[in-house]
């Protein structure tokens, strides 16, 4: 997970696309188990809002779920209006 061009969030996977084969026997039954991983090429780009804090982007992966957190910048201070009386 990277941030490019100041506001573009890029999610890129680095997979290997391997295939796993397991032969076995359980309780007199023979079996073959095949597993394939997804294609190694995955790329997504998201344009972040202007009020996002790109220096505080965090990402974590738990149980195969990627969670990305983007914090918002605090809103700009509103200008204070002072009433002036003219005498």
Helices and strands as residue ranges (DSSP letters): E 2-4, E 8-14, E 19-26, E 29-36, E 41-47, E 52-62, E 65-72
